[in-house]
Amino acid sequence: MGWDEAQSVRERYLIKQIEREISAVVGLEHVNTDPVLLHEQSSDWSWISQHLNQRKMPVPTADLYVEPATAEEVAEVLRIASEYKIPVVPRGGGSGTQGGTFAIYGGIAMDLCRLNKVIDIDETSMVVTAEAGITGPELEEILNKKGLTMPHYPGSFHFGATLGGFLAARGSGVVSTKYGKAEDLVLQIEFAVPPGKLIETMKVPNHASGPGIIQTVVGSEGTLGIITKATMRIERLPESQVFLSYGFKDISAGIEAARKIMVERYRPAVVRLYDEADSAKLSSWLNLGVEGVLLVIMCDGSKELTELESNGIAKLCESVGGKSYGAEIGQMWWDGKYEPFKHGNIPAPPQIFGTTDTCARFEDLEKIYWAKKKVIEEGFKEYGARYSAHFSHWFPWGGMIYDRFYIDNGPEDSDEAIALHDRVWDAAIQASIDNGGSLNEHHGVGLKLGRFMRVQHGAAFDLLQRVKDAWDPDGILNPGKLGFGPPKNRR
Ligand SMILES: Cc1cc2nc3c(=O)[nH]c(=O)nc-3n(C[C@H](O)[C@H](O)[C@H](O)COP(=O)(O)OP(=O)(O)OC[C@H]3O[C@@H](n4cnc5c(N)ncnc54)[C@H](O)[C@@H]3O)c2cc1C
């Protein structure tokens, strides 16, 4: 027997041994080594994953699939993984776009979808506690029956995205301008860490009892812990929704309108500003019949509040030259808000594309928009690269740009196509960071953008790395993601 063969016999034996131990925890039927299932579990909605799947090429898969049903089972699987020092890659709905579920170092693909129960609805404090694998629609159905909602509606709402996934990458939804992003909605989490411990954070997020542990785990994309349960803010379904829509002569005027709305401290639920290219796409999908820069606004709450707020916002929009298109366009936008993600509208390979969202202060927003348009459209002119954007979440100090690049005809060769994809990403992210923007705003880092973590954080990344090393000494939690390196000390 040659060395390679002997090595693979040992590996296979070890995996089988681990499989038997984990089966004793979660039940035989909840552990699997079926290559098709392993492939599905490692895939996500990243361009690379879609590209490899479209070409029927392999993606880096785990060795074992496990679907625990309780937090205690998650912790037990982590204990076993820690003993063998093998990676654990958590997965919710697999709607991530950054290769976060790729198992580049093998190990265990942990499907969290069986942790899908609502544990408690506290209508006095207006919070819901649910297990991390529940999907947005499952949670909404239960809450809506009581006239309640957890106001987080991402574009991936119908793509299986889970509560744990919302928190894992600090997600944004269509109404997060008013209600906050996932990290603002969360009050408490339970999470599992090596070597098999369950940790519960304080019952309230606002305190003066040392640094906030909750915000260290939120956004860590499975590299510091596996979230098993979360308590989130909820709201009553609004009594009234008032829609407004405006055309502007250019993106600059549109940004100024949104800035005024935010710094005057209005709190509309939706403020979406589309550049010419994005508004043309939107208009054709929803039959809006409008052209040029478009701003869509929705105010919600009581009738008195929405009337007052929408009147004030209308005056601000008009003060910077906004031309009203009326309420109907806004209502059509709301009714069709998931339309851009429908089959045929959502981009797909062989086209090369990427959503390079960023977040910045008002003073930098427009500069970033033009810089990115330039590096993409001029830098990749030979490939006919196109850039379009909308600005979809706003803060009292700035906003986020949801921008995309598209190359319709990339290289035929797969390695060349991937290399081009990465080069465009490099140019786009560098332009965001150089001009005062963040690496991204809500899609996470995953495998795709790990190389930018040091660029983004500078010396602070060394501190993050030390936290990671202390928290997960063998580096088994989703290794290779967020710029953290491979697992260590594997037996
Ligand atoms: C069409 C489309 C539209 C999208 N629109 C939005 C949008 O509007 N807003 C937005 O924020 N995002 C959006 N996304 C990105 C993505 O859907 C979100 O990040 C989503 O919250 C991921 O949830 P998930 O359960 O599918 O996570 P997964 O894809 O399963 O996992 C994503 C990452 O989180 C980790 N992870 C998952 N669950 C846990 C857990 N319980 N504990 C620890 N780590 C975990 C995984 O290991 C992985 O690294 C979109 C994606 C698509 C495909």
The ligand as a Gaussian input file, in Angstrom:
#p B3LYP/6-31G(d) Opt

LIG

0 1
 C      -31.158000      36.791000      -3.286000
 C      -30.452000      37.180000      -2.014000
 C      -30.786000      38.362000      -1.395000
 C      -30.148000      38.716000      -0.217000
 N      -30.541000      39.865000       0.409000
 C      -30.036000      40.170000       1.608000
 C      -30.516000      41.310000       2.311000
 O      -31.382000      42.056000       1.856000
 N      -29.978000      41.552000       3.530000
 C      -29.030000      40.747000       4.088000
 O      -28.599000      41.018000       5.204000
 N      -28.542000      39.686000       3.417000
 C      -29.035000      39.358000       2.214000
 N      -28.568000      38.256000       1.553000
 C      -27.466000      37.474000       2.140000
 C      -27.950000      36.309000       3.065000
 O      -29.164000      35.820000       2.672000
 C      -28.058000      36.730000       4.488000
 O      -26.764000      37.000000       4.985000
 C      -28.761000      35.711000       5.396000
 O      -29.012000      36.326000       6.635000
 C      -27.990000      34.435000       5.597000
 O      -28.792000      33.537000       6.348000
 P      -28.662000      31.963000       6.150000
 O      -29.444000      31.321000       7.243000
 O      -29.042000      31.568000       4.787000
 O      -27.100000      31.776000       6.389000
 P      -26.100000      30.760000       5.668000
 O      -25.937000      31.089000       4.245000
 O      -26.498000      29.367000       6.014000
 O      -24.755000      31.119000       6.442000
 C      -24.127000      32.361000       6.261000
 C      -22.916000      32.421000       7.209000
 O      -23.349000      32.439000       8.561000
 C      -22.902000      31.282000       9.268000
 N      -24.036000      30.827000      10.092000
 C      -25.277000      30.462000       9.670000
 N      -26.046000      30.169000      10.735000
 C      -25.277000      30.355000      11.834000
 C      -25.503000      30.222000      13.237000
 N      -26.694000      29.833000      13.737000
 N      -24.492000      30.494000      14.086000
 C      -23.291000      30.905000      13.625000
 N      -23.009000      31.046000      12.309000
 C      -24.004000      30.779000      11.434000
 C      -22.481000      30.280000       8.203000
 O      -21.446000      29.441000       8.674000
 C      -22.012000      31.197000       7.090000
 O      -20.698000      31.594000       7.345000
 C      -29.144000      37.882000       0.342000
 C      -28.820000      36.700000      -0.302000
 C      -29.465000      36.340000      -1.465000
 C      -29.100000      35.042000      -2.119000

